[in-house]
Amino acid sequence: MKLSCLILAGGKSCRMGRYKPLIKLKGKPLILYVYKTVRKFFDDVIVVVKDAEQEKKIKKVLKRVKVVKDERKESSPLIGIK
């Protein structure tokens, strides 16, 4: 059985004031820690973002990861899961 993991990284970052996946912890973006952890357990990892700008930022950090954009931007990132 092939298992996939969706990392929801398409939030508005209202509370943090900046794009949370790229906030650094010990010099590395948070999204990198999440990705390195989940790739050990899943065959496929997909990052879900809200727009092309976020997609570009994620692809700079995670070069070989599949990134998809939410189809419905008016709701939370969870709405992108169908």
C-alpha positions as CSV (number, residue, x, y, z in Angstrom):
1,M,0.0,0.0,0.0
2,K,1.3,3.4,-1.0
3,L,0.8,6.2,1.6
4,S,0.8,9.9,0.9
5,C,1.2,12.8,3.2
6,L,-0.2,16.3,2.7
7,I,1.6,19.2,4.5
8,L,-0.9,22.1,4.7
9,A,1.2,25.2,4.3
10,G,-1.3,27.6,2.7
11,G,-2.4,29.7,5.7
12,K,-2.6,33.5,5.8
13,S,-0.1,33.8,8.7
14,C,-2.2,36.4,10.4
15,R,-1.1,35.6,13.9
16,M,2.6,35.3,13.1
17,G,2.8,38.2,10.7
18,R,4.9,36.3,8.3
19,Y,4.8,33.0,6.3
20,K,5.1,30.4,9.0
21,P,6.7,27.5,7.0
22,L,9.7,29.7,6.4
23,I,10.2,30.9,9.9
24,K,13.7,29.6,10.9
25,L,14.4,27.4,13.9
26,K,18.1,26.8,14.5
27,G,18.8,28.4,11.1
28,K,16.5,26.1,9.1
29,P,12.9,26.8,7.8
30,L,10.2,25.0,9.9
31,I,8.8,23.3,6.7
32,L,12.2,21.5,6.3
33,Y,11.8,19.9,9.7
34,V,8.3,18.8,8.9
35,Y,9.3,17.4,5.5
36,K,12.3,15.5,6.8
37,T,10.2,13.9,9.5
38,V,7.2,12.8,7.4
39,R,9.2,11.6,4.4
40,K,10.5,8.8,6.6
41,F,7.0,7.4,7.0
42,F,5.3,8.2,3.6
43,D,5.9,7.2,0.0
44,D,4.8,10.5,-1.3
45,V,4.8,14.0,0.3
46,I,2.8,16.9,-1.2
47,V,2.8,20.5,0.1
48,V,-0.5,22.4,-0.2
49,V,-0.2,26.2,-0.5
50,K,-2.6,29.0,-1.2
51,D,-1.1,30.7,-4.2
52,A,1.8,30.9,-6.7
53,E,3.9,33.2,-4.4
54,Q,3.8,30.5,-1.6
55,E,4.5,27.8,-4.2
56,K,7.6,29.6,-5.3
57,K,8.9,30.1,-1.7
58,I,8.4,26.4,-0.8
59,K,10.1,25.2,-4.0
60,K,13.2,27.2,-3.1
61,V,13.4,25.3,0.2
62,L,12.1,21.9,-0.9
63,K,13.3,21.5,-4.5
64,R,12.0,18.0,-5.3
65,V,8.7,18.1,-3.5
66,K,5.3,18.2,-5.3
67,V,3.6,21.5,-4.4
68,V,-0.1,22.1,-5.2
69,K,-2.2,25.2,-4.8
70,D,-5.6,25.3,-3.0
71,E,-8.5,25.6,-5.4
72,R,-10.6,27.5,-2.9
73,K,-8.7,30.3,-1.2
74,E,-11.7,31.7,0.7
75,S,-11.5,29.0,3.4
76,S,-8.9,27.3,5.6
77,P,-6.2,25.1,4.1
78,L,-8.2,22.0,5.1
79,I,-10.8,22.8,2.4
80,G,-8.1,22.0,-0.2
81,I,-8.3,18.3,0.7
82,K,-10.8,16.5,-1.4
